[in-house]
């Protein structure tokens, strides 16, 4: 049995070293071609007609005028007359034409008559939801009623985090070419190896007959797994257009309306504690929506889940709006915001430093020692002991209107690796090719795979040719749940180890030793601890003659072999300034202390956390789906009014990776999700600390800040 283990920390030559992205030059110069950049010969353009109403019944559809337009090659109905549509943006019909402009002109020729029906698009007031609210049932642990009666202190509050919508730089879409029983697919996807099978089910084509290619993706964040209706439609339009490729990408407004969202969560929360800050009871009534399916219950209380007395109730509220999709750490940012907001309010009532309250109750978490160390490190970086002040009592800028505050939040996630297969080929000329059917979402997966291969084979990164993003390569799992790095790195390690060992078997007789006494170091095959007995890599590979070595490696999540694991935690802190005259919140500094396993590339790991922090800052200060109660329309489904942070809005971001021998021994653990979780909560708590009152709902816009200061709702 080969030794599939990571090299000791002090012996690694490539792994663990800060390394620039392998595709950085291609992306920065524009040479990197995304699926939306592709234009196969004969490409047609698809466009989609969507509902202008939040809830309506289609009474008639007439496509004849569109069908007879010169240059229109196909028209297809997605929703027939007599059917109901349940949200603005619901798919009605598609067309294919020789140009994008002509396709959009054809949409305007389709005549649809609607019977407009009653709708609900706001879920913030549970009392108004009526039968749209579906209770999940009460869950009780211990005796919360008794605990509240005996408590030294209690707080009650209502908190809300709204629906925010996926806003990928490259919108959802694909190019599909239907050639008889074969399909070529160029998607924007998080699942290169699996999307073909998904599309094939709808188009009745075997997955083996669908060739998927995607080298780069302009964002996904959990929303781009399935082929989706637009993938199926592009295939049908291609088939109806004589097998010509059809390119169909959502326009920005449709992207924001139907390409997925992160559900809202609102909650009435009550927490009880002793005088010393020990929490004794938690009670929450929460409700959420992502669309017609409502919204699932977040894990409340978050992280501090072993509080002895708990009562939770949750309702899923169905609203007439586009559906939810996975979003970086599904349900965790909402749960962290609700929980950490309530705990910070409890600390304020007790006149305690929230760090003291968090620390005192870490026994209710599953990682007490980890969180204790992380709280101390984050406090050190933020200079918490020096700069924190009781709620509303401090200002860093004299006696003027600008107040400063600090906030803290907590996170946890799994991050175990997915199933993955990798093939490594060593050729007689010394060239090395690594093939794996994964995708790089922009996280640096290309670089990480190449680093693992270079470490195992003793070669520089430039000597490795990596091929990904193609369904012809060995299958890899979808990139979701922070599972990619934990999947591809073990499969690459095993594959390259197997190939290297085969080369050792060929070279060992030449060097007068046994294969187990050889090592691949710095571009040479040498006898261990005797570099004078060695061969340059190319000379060693020439010993293969006319043969080549091709070896597989596999990551089996059920048998990780110590190469990967799951379960991390982190602490996040925010430093903000708030102008109490204008209500404007400004980020000064954000600190993320993150637990992690073995880090392949700390530069990429830090980049992941920077991206997570930026995403959270957007959600805390700017992002919100704004629905019009009267018309049911999504009012800000565009890039002018759907606000995102710019570089001047971010402030300083400081990342501390909790790299220790103990964590390293746990193997590789995914890092995409956890640092995105506590950002909104930390910023919300910092604003409360600055201005002296809780702003109960995010985003923390100027009107909401001023309303909180004036004691009114906004």
WOBELKA-V831298 format. One record per residue. N is the residue number from 1. RES is the residue in one small letter. NEAR is the number of other ideal C-beta (glycine too) atoms within 12 Angstrom. D_CENTER is the distance of its C-alpha to the mean C-alpha in Angstrom with 2 decimals. Layout:
N:RES:NEAR:D_CENTER ; N:RES:NEAR:D_CENTER
This chain:
1:x:10:36.53 ; 2:x:22:34.75 ; 3:x:20:33.36 ; 4:x:31:29.60 ; 5:x:21:28.64 ; 6:x:36:26.96 ; 7:x:27:29.64 ; 8:x:15:30.59 ; 9:x:19:28.88 ; 10:x:10:32.14 ; 11:x:16:32.73 ; 12:x:25:29.55 ; 13:x:26:30.28 ; 14:x:35:26.91 ; 15:x:37:24.18 ; 16:x:32:23.28 ; 17:x:22:24.60 ; 18:x:21:22.75 ; 19:x:32:22.59 ; 20:x:20:21.78 ; 21:x:27:19.48 ; 22:x:31:21.60 ; 23:x:32:20.48 ; 24:x:20:20.76 ; 25:x:12:24.16 ; 26:x:18:23.33 ; 27:x:24:20.49 ; 28:x:11:22.52 ; 29:x:10:25.61 ; 30:x:11:24.19 ; 31:x:14:25.35 ; 32:x:27:21.94 ; 33:x:22:22.13 ; 34:x:37:19.23 ; 35:x:40:19.96 ; 36:x:33:20.81 ; 37:x:24:23.35 ; 38:x:28:25.15 ; 39:x:20:28.47 ; 40:x:24:30.34 ; 41:x:12:34.09 ; 42:x:21:35.07 ; 43:x:31:31.68 ; 44:x:39:31.88 ; 45:x:39:29.57 ; 46:x:50:28.15 ; 47:x:42:27.70 ; 48:x:46:26.92 ; 49:x:36:28.98 ; 50:x:37:27.24 ; 51:x:38:28.73 ; 52:x:25:29.77 ; 53:x:32:30.17 ; 54:x:37:28.01 ; 55:x:30:30.35 ; 56:x:31:33.20 ; 57:x:24:35.30 ; 58:x:33:36.06 ; 59:x:19:39.86 ; 60:x:19:40.39 ; 61:x:30:38.83 ; 62:x:19:40.87 ; 63:x:29:39.34 ; 64:x:15:42.70 ; 65:x:18:42.79 ; 66:x:35:39.40 ; 67:x:25:40.48 ; 68:x:16:43.63 ; 69:x:27:42.16 ; 70:x:13:42.96 ; 71:x:23:39.91 ; 72:x:37:37.95 ; 73:x:35:37.57 ; 74:x:37:35.95 ; 75:x:35:35.10 ; 76:x:38:33.30 ; 77:x:29:33.05 ; 78:x:30:29.88 ; 79:x:28:31.31 ; 80:x:19:35.05 ; 81:x:22:37.60 ; 82:x:16:37.96 ; 83:x:24:34.27 ; 84:x:26:32.25 ; 85:x:40:29.10 ; 86:x:33:26.95 ; 87:x:40:24.99 ; 88:x:37:25.41 ; 89:x:40:23.87 ; 90:x:36:24.68 ; 91:x:37:25.68 ; 92:x:40:29.48 ; 93:x:41:30.57 ; 94:x:46:29.77 ; 95:x:45:32.05 ; 96:x:48:32.32 ; 97:x:34:34.52 ; 98:x:25:35.60 ; 99:x:22:33.82 ; 100:x:26:30.89 ; 101:x:16:33.41 ; 102:x:24:35.61 ; 103:x:40:32.83 ; 104:x:27:32.04 ; 105:x:23:35.80 ; 106:x:38:36.13 ; 107:x:34:33.61 ; 108:x:20:35.87 ; 109:x:26:38.79 ; 110:x:35:37.34 ; 111:x:21:39.12 ; 112:x:32:37.40 ; 113:x:17:39.13 ; 114:x:26:37.24 ; 115:x:18:38.43 ; 116:x:22:36.24 ; 117:x:21:35.38 ; 118:x:19:34.40 ; 119:x:29:30.78 ; 120:x:32:28.66 ; 121:x:38:25.69 ; 122:x:30:25.64 ; 123:x:40:24.65 ; 124:x:33:25.18 ; 125:x:21:28.72 ; 126:x:31:28.78 ; 127:x:16:32.56 ; 128:x:17:32.34 ; 129:x:26:30.01 ; 130:x:16:32.96 ; 131:x:11:32.42 ; 132:x:32:28.94 ; 133:x:28:27.87 ; 134:x:25:27.65 ; 135:x:21:28.16 ; 136:x:22:26.54 ; 137:x:13:29.46 ; 138:x:18:30.26 ; 139:x:23:29.37 ; 140:x:20:31.70 ; 141:x:21:32.00 ; 142:x:20:35.18 ; 143:x:18:37.32 ; 144:x:31:35.38 ; 145:x:18:38.43 ; 146:x:16:40.63 ; 147:x:29:38.11 ; 148:x:26:37.82 ; 149:x:14:41.63 ; 150:x:19:42.10 ; 151:x:29:39.43 ; 152:x:21:40.56 ; 153:x:28:37.86 ; 154:x:27:35.45 ; 155:x:31:33.06 ; 156:x:25:31.88 ; 157:x:35:29.29 ; 158:x:28:27.24 ; 159:x:44:23.70 ; 160:x:39:21.27 ; 161:x:49:17.75 ; 162:x:41:17.66 ; 163:x:45:15.74 ; 164:x:40:13.54 ; 165:x:47:12.80 ; 166:x:43:10.34 ; 167:x:39:12.04 ; 168:x:36:11.23 ; 169:x:24:13.99 ; 170:x:34:15.08 ; 171:x:37:15.54 ; 172:x:45:15.30 ; 173:x:44:18.35 ; 174:x:49:20.36 ; 175:x:42:23.89 ; 176:x:52:25.87 ; 177:x:38:29.37 ; 178:x:37:31.36 ; 179:x:24:34.26 ; 180:x:14:36.27 ; 181:x:15:34.61 ; 182:x:23:32.10 ; 183:x:43:28.93 ; 184:x:37:27.24 ; 185:x:48:23.63 ; 186:x:43:21.67 ; 187:x:52:18.27 ; 188:x:50:15.03 ; 189:x:48:12.99 ; 190:x:47:10.46 ; 191:x:41:13.54 ; 192:x:48:16.62 ; 193:x:42:18.69 ; 194:x:33:18.18 ; 195:x:44:18.07 ; 196:x:40:21.80 ; 197:x:27:22.79 ; 198:x:33:20.91 ; 199:x:42:22.73 ; 200:x:29:25.92 ; 201:x:19:26.26 ; 202:x:26:26.54 ; 203:x:32:28.77 ; 204:x:17:30.76 ; 205:x:31:30.31 ; 206:x:16:29.83 ; 207:x:25:26.54 ; 208:x:16:28.76 ; 209:x:22:30.04 ; 210:x:39:26.78 ; 211:x:33:25.89 ; 212:x:43:22.32 ; 213:x:36:21.73 ; 214:x:43:18.73 ; 215:x:34:18.76 ; 216:x:35:16.23 ; 217:x:44:13.41 ; 218:x:33:12.91 ; 219:x:32:9.20 ; 220:x:43:7.21 ; 221:x:42:3.56 ; 222:x:36:5.13 ; 223:x:42:8.41 ; 224:x:45:10.39 ; 225:x:34:11.83 ; 226:x:33:15.31 ; 227:x:38:18.20 ; 228:x:39:18.52 ; 229:x:34:21.82 ; 230:x:41:21.90 ; 231:x:47:21.71 ; 232:x:36:24.55 ; 233:x:43:26.45 ; 234:x:50:26.33 ; 235:x:46:27.78 ; 236:x:35:30.47 ; 237:x:44:31.39 ; 238:x:43:31.68 ; 239:x:31:33.93 ; 240:x:26:36.02 ; 241:x:35:36.33 ; 242:x:18:37.97 ; 243:x:27:34.96 ; 244:x:31:33.95 ; 245:x:34:30.25 ; 246:x:48:28.55 ; 247:x:41:25.76 ; 248:x:47:23.80 ; 249:x:39:20.92 ; 250:x:40:20.27 ; 251:x:29:21.83 ; 252:x:28:19.88 ; 253:x:28:21.39 ; 254:x:39:20.66 ; 255:x:39:17.07 ; 256:x:41:16.62 ; 257:x:44:18.80 ; 258:x:41:17.68 ; 259:x:43:14.45 ; 260:x:41:12.48 ; 261:x:43:11.88 ; 262:x:46:10.77 ; 263:x:45:14.10 ; 264:x:47:16.56 ; 265:x:51:18.36 ; 266:x:39:21.87 ; 267:x:41:24.04 ; 268:x:29:27.60 ; 269:x:41:27.56 ; 270:x:35:30.57 ; 271:x:47:30.70 ; 272:x:38:33.88 ; 273:x:38:34.88 ; 274:x:23:37.93 ; 275:x:18:39.46 ; 276:x:18:37.94 ; 277:x:31:34.39 ; 278:x:30:33.95 ; 279:x:44:31.89 ; 280:x:35:33.87 ; 281:x:40:32.26 ; 282:x:45:29.22 ; 283:x:37:29.43 ; 284:x:41:26.87 ; 285:x:31:27.09 ; 286:x:48:23.75 ; 287:x:44:22.86 ; 288:x:44:19.85 ; 289:x:46:19.10 ; 290:x:39:16.62 ; 291:x:40:19.60 ; 292:x:30:22.53 ; 293:x:24:20.95 ; 294:x:33:20.58 ; 295:x:42:17.92 ; 296:x:29:17.75 ; 297:x:33:19.01 ; 298:x:38:16.76 ; 299:x:30:17.89 ; 300:x:43:20.77 ; 301:x:41:22.16 ; 302:x:44:19.00 ; 303:x:43:19.65 ; 304:x:42:23.36 ; 305:x:26:23.67 ; 306:x:21:27.15 ; 307:x:35:28.99 ; 308:x:27:32.26 ; 309:x:30:32.68 ; 310:x:34:29.92 ; 311:x:32:30.10 ; 312:x:36:27.14 ; 313:x:28:27.29 ; 314:x:36:24.62 ; 315:x:33:25.00 ; 316:x:32:22.81 ; 317:x:42:24.00 ; 318:x:31:24.17 ; 319:x:44:24.16 ; 320:x:39:24.95 ; 321:x:50:21.72 ; 322:x:44:18.97 ; 323:x:34:16.90 ; 324:x:38:13.58 ; 325:x:33:10.69 ; 326:x:32:7.68 ; 327:x:42:5.22 ; 328:x:47:2.79 ; 329:x:42:6.19 ; 330:x:34:8.30 ; 331:x:35:11.63 ; 332:x:48:11.46 ; 333:x:50:11.40 ; 334:x:49:14.17 ; 335:x:44:16.05 ; 336:x:52:16.01 ; 337:x:54:17.31 ; 338:x:51:20.00 ; 339:x:52:21.11 ; 340:x:51:21.22 ; 341:x:52:22.91 ; 342:x:47:25.52 ; 343:x:50:26.17 ; 344:x:50:26.65 ; 345:x:38:29.03 ; 346:x:46:30.83 ; 347:x:37:31.25 ; 348:x:35:32.67 ; 349:x:28:35.15 ; 350:x:30:36.25 ; 351:x:19:36.58 ; 352:x:29:34.39 ; 353:x:28:31.98 ; 354:x:43:28.54 ; 355:x:38:28.04 ; 356:x:28:31.19 ; 357:x:37:30.08 ; 358:x:45:26.71 ; 359:x:33:28.65 ; 360:x:30:31.34 ; 361:x:38:29.03 ; 362:x:32:26.84 ; 363:x:21:29.05 ; 364:x:32:27.20 ; 365:x:31:24.00 ; 366:x:21:23.52 ; 367:x:30:23.25 ; 368:x:22:26.05 ; 369:x:20:27.12 ; 370:x:32:23.69 ; 371:x:38:22.95 ; 372:x:26:26.53 ; 373:x:26:26.31 ; 374:x:44:23.04 ; 375:x:40:24.55 ; 376:x:25:27.56 ; 377:x:30:25.78 ; 378:x:44:23.63 ; 379:x:30:26.89 ; 380:x:21:28.70 ; 381:x:28:26.38 ; 382:x:36:26.37 ; 383:x:18:30.12 ; 384:x:34:29.58 ; 385:x:17:33.09 ; 386:x:14:34.67 ; 387:x:28:32.66 ; 388:x:34:31.66 ; 389:x:24:34.08 ; 390:x:22:34.61 ; 391:x:31:33.00 ; 392:x:23:34.54 ; 393:x:16:37.17 ; 394:x:26:36.05 ; 395:x:23:35.75 ; 396:x:25:35.21 ; 397:x:17:37.06 ; 398:x:10:40.46 ; 399:x:10:41.49 ; 400:x:15:39.79 ; 401:x:21:37.20 ; 402:x:25:34.13 ; 403:x:39:32.92 ; 404:x:35:30.55 ; 405:x:49:28.43 ; 406:x:45:26.15 ; 407:x:56:23.50 ; 408:x:49:21.70 ; 409:x:54:18.84 ; 410:x:57:17.54 ; 411:x:52:14.52 ; 412:x:40:14.19 ; 413:x:42:12.03 ; 414:x:30:13.12 ; 415:x:43:11.59 ; 416:x:35:14.56 ; 417:x:46:14.91 ; 418:x:41:15.31 ; 419:x:31:18.63 ; 420:x:48:19.44 ; 421:x:30:22.66 ; 422:x:44:23.88 ; 423:x:36:27.26 ; 424:x:45:29.12 ; 425:x:35:32.32 ; 426:x:44:34.95 ; 427:x:24:37.60 ; 428:x:22:41.23 ; 429:x:20:40.76 ; 430:x:29:38.17 ; 431:x:23:35.14 ; 432:x:43:32.01 ; 433:x:30:29.43 ; 434:x:47:26.21 ; 435:x:38:24.62 ; 436:x:50:21.43 ; 437:x:43:19.73 ; 438:x:51:16.18 ; 439:x:46:14.01 ; 440:x:41:12.81 ; 441:x:45:9.69 ; 442:x:33:11.28 ; 443:x:41:10.43 ; 444:x:36:14.10 ; 445:x:45:14.36 ; 446:x:42:17.72 ; 447:x:39:19.01 ; 448:x:52:18.15 ; 449:x:53:19.85 ; 450:x:44:22.78 ; 451:x:46:23.18 ; 452:x:51:23.49 ; 453:x:50:25.99 ; 454:x:41:27.91 ; 455:x:37:28.22 ; 456:x:46:29.60 ; 457:x:47:31.93 ; 458:x:36:33.12 ; 459:x:38:32.42 ; 460:x:21:30.98 ; 461:x:32:27.61 ; 462:x:17:29.53 ; 463:x:28:31.48 ; 464:x:39:28.56 ; 465:x:25:27.74 ; 466:x:39:24.26 ; 467:x:30:23.63 ; 468:x:43:20.26 ; 469:x:41:18.86 ; 470:x:28:21.82 ; 471:x:38:22.57 ; 472:x:21:25.93 ; 473:x:34:24.48 ; 474:x:35:24.03 ; 475:x:36:21.25 ; 476:x:46:17.86 ; 477:x:37:15.15 ; 478:x:32:12.10 ; 479:x:46:8.95 ; 480:x:35:6.95 ; 481:x:34:7.23 ; 482:x:47:7.63 ; 483:x:41:10.74 ; 484:x:52:11.49 ; 485:x:53:13.44 ; 486:x:49:15.24 ; 487:x:50:16.26 ; 488:x:54:17.45 ; 489:x:50:19.17 ; 490:x:48:21.55 ; 491:x:50:22.39 ; 492:x:57:23.16 ; 493:x:51:25.19 ; 494:x:42:27.18 ; 495:x:45:27.82 ; 496:x:47:29.00 ; 497:x:37:31.00 ; 498:x:32:32.73 ; 499:x:39:33.58 ; 500:x:40:34.80 ; 501:x:32:36.96 ; 502:x:32:38.54 ; 503:x:45:39.47 ; 504:x:37:40.92 ; 505:x:28:43.16 ; 506:x:28:44.59 ; 507:x:36:45.08 ; 508:x:26:46.41 ; 509:x:16:49.98 ; 510:x:24:50.20 ; 511:x:29:49.43 ; 512:x:14:51.67 ; 513:x:23:49.17 ; 514:x:15:46.91 ; 515:x:24:43.31 ; 516:x:15:42.06 ; 517:x:21:43.71 ; 518:x:34:41.75 ; 519:x:34:38.76 ; 520:x:39:36.76 ; 521:x:31:36.75 ; 522:x:20:36.58 ; 523:x:27:37.32 ; 524:x:28:40.13 ; 525:x:42:40.93 ; 526:x:29:43.16 ; 527:x:26:44.88 ; 528:x:21:43.08 ; 529:x:13:44.67 ; 530:x:17:47.05 ; 531:x:19:45.67 ; 532:x:10:49.15 ; 533:x:20:48.77 ; 534:x:28:45.95 ; 535:x:33:45.16 ; 536:x:22:42.95 ; 537:x:34:39.91 ; 538:x:22:41.44 ; 539:x:22:44.79 ; 540:x:38:43.24 ; 541:x:37:41.47 ; 542:x:24:44.79 ; 543:x:27:46.15 ; 544:x:27:44.12 ; 545:x:12:46.73 ; 546:x:10:45.60 ; 547:x:17:42.96 ; 548:x:24:39.28 ; 549:x:34:36.96 ; 550:x:24:33.96 ; 551:x:35:32.10 ; 552:x:27:29.08 ; 553:x:39:26.71 ; 554:x:34:24.45 ; 555:x:41:21.87 ; 556:x:23:22.70 ; 557:x:27:20.34 ; 558:x:12:23.51 ; 559:x:15:25.41 ; 560:x:34:23.28 ; 561:x:26:26.48 ; 562:x:19:25.21 ; 563:x:40:22.94 ; 564:x:45:19.66 ; 565:x:28:18.94 ; 566:x:31:16.47 ; 567:x:27:16.44 ; 568:x:44:15.79 ; 569:x:45:16.43 ; 570:x:50:16.42 ; 571:x:52:18.37 ; 572:x:56:17.59 ; 573:x:52:20.42 ; 574:x:51:21.05 ; 575:x:40:24.31 ; 576:x:42:25.09 ; 577:x:32:28.21 ; 578:x:47:29.23 ; 579:x:24:32.20 ; 580:x:30:33.88 ; 581:x:15:36.01 ; 582:x:19:33.33 ; 583:x:29:30.37 ; 584:x:27:28.14 ; 585:x:43:25.53 ; 586:x:36:24.94 ; 587:x:40:22.53 ; 588:x:34:24.67 ; 589:x:34:22.66 ; 590:x:46:19.48 ; 591:x:42:19.59 ; 592:x:48:16.94 ; 593:x:41:18.57 ; 594:x:49:16.31 ; 595:x:45:17.62 ; 596:x:48:16.89 ; 597:x:43:18.79 ; 598:x:45:20.29 ; 599:x:43:18.72 ; 600:x:51:19.31 ; 601:x:40:18.96 ; 602:x:30:18.85 ; 603:x:26:18.57 ; 604:x:42:15.25 ; 605:x:43:14.10 ; 606:x:28:15.31 ; 607:x:30:13.60 ; 608:x:42:10.13 ; 609:x:43:11.40 ; 610:x:30:13.01 ; 611:x:32:10.02 ; 612:x:42:8.44 ; 613:x:44:12.01 ; 614:x:31:12.51 ; 615:x:40:9.72 ; 616:x:49:11.39 ; 617:x:46:14.76 ; 618:x:35:14.25 ; 619:x:45:13.62 ; 620:x:51:16.50 ; 621:x:41:18.98 ; 622:x:35:18.48 ; 623:x:38:16.14 ; 624:x:37:17.74 ; 625:x:45:18.68 ; 626:x:28:22.47 ; 627:x:36:24.52 ; 628:x:20:28.30 ; 629:x:21:30.10 ; 630:x:14:33.13 ; 631:x:19:31.82 ; 632:x:32:28.46 ; 633:x:29:26.92 ; 634:x:38:23.58 ; 635:x:24:25.28 ; 636:x:28:22.74 ; 637:x:34:21.04 ; 638:x:21:21.57 ; 639:x:18:20.62 ; 640:x:12:23.71 ; 641:x:18:23.04 ; 642:x:28:19.31 ; 643:x:27:19.04 ; 644:x:31:16.52 ; 645:x:29:17.45 ; 646:x:14:19.62 ; 647:x:13:20.38 ; 648:x:9:23.27 ; 649:x:27:21.22 ; 650:x:29:19.10 ; 651:x:29:21.90 ; 652:x:22:21.97 ; 653:x:34:19.00 ; 654:x:28:20.25 ; 655:x:36:18.33 ; 656:x:33:20.16 ; 657:x:37:19.03 ; 658:x:38:20.96 ; 659:x:29:22.47 ; 660:x:21:25.50 ; 661:x:15:27.52 ; 662:x:16:26.71 ; 663:x:29:22.93 ; 664:x:31:23.51 ; 665:x:20:25.56 ; 666:x:30:22.66 ; 667:x:35:21.30 ; 668:x:48:17.87 ; 669:x:47:14.90 ; 670:x:48:11.18 ; 671:x:53:9.97 ; 672:x:43:6.31 ; 673:x:46:5.81 ; 674:x:49:9.43 ; 675:x:52:10.24 ; 676:x:45:8.11 ; 677:x:49:10.28 ; 678:x:57:13.83 ; 679:x:55:13.92 ; 680:x:53:15.19 ; 681:x:47:17.58 ; 682:x:53:18.98 ; 683:x:55:19.72 ; 684:x:55:21.24 ; 685:x:50:23.39 ; 686:x:52:24.46 ; 687:x:50:25.68 ; 688:x:45:27.60 ; 689:x:44:29.12 ; 690:x:47:30.17 ; 691:x:40:31.80 ; 692:x:25:33.02 ; 693:x:28:31.54 ; 694:x:44:28.28 ; 695:x:50:26.48 ; 696:x:34:25.34 ; 697:x:33:22.69 ; 698:x:45:19.98 ; 699:x:40:19.55 ; 700:x:51:22.40 ; 701:x:27:24.40 ; 702:x:25:28.00 ; 703:x:21:29.53 ; 704:x:33:27.72 ; 705:x:41:28.68 ; 706:x:26:32.25 ; 707:x:21:32.44 ; 708:x:32:31.51 ; 709:x:28:34.13 ; 710:x:16:36.63 ; 711:x:13:35.91 ; 712:x:14:34.81 ; 713:x:17:31.79 ; 714:x:22:29.85
